[in-house]
């Protein structure tokens, strides 16, 4: 182990393990898990969408709505909401 100038102790042997992509690909996510993961990503990206709205967006896209058009509509509605 080695202590750096910033006070953090680094281990020479510590490396990030490679994710097992095949295992991830074979895993099936439940609708609830998928919804939760999408919402977490939405929060990280600061989309301003709540979980119900995000679920509606996913449903619309699943039914053939153009994702880019949907995103533009959401941005327009969010901009109008801020003006009120």
C-alpha positions, 0 to 999 in steps of 0.5 A: 500500500502506498499513501499519496500526497492527498492522504488517500491510501492506494493499493498496488493490487487494486484494479477494477474488474471487468464486467461480465457482459455475457452474464449481464446480457443473459439477465432479464430485468423485471418491469419494476427493476427496469423502471427503477433503473431508468428513473435512477438514470433520469435523476442522474441526468436531471431530466425533471421527470418523475417516475410516472411521467418516465413510465408514460414516456417509455410506454409511448416510445414502445408504441411507436412514438418517435423518441426525439419528437417526444423529447422535444415536446417534453422540453417545450412543455418544461420551458412553458411551465417555467414561464408560468 
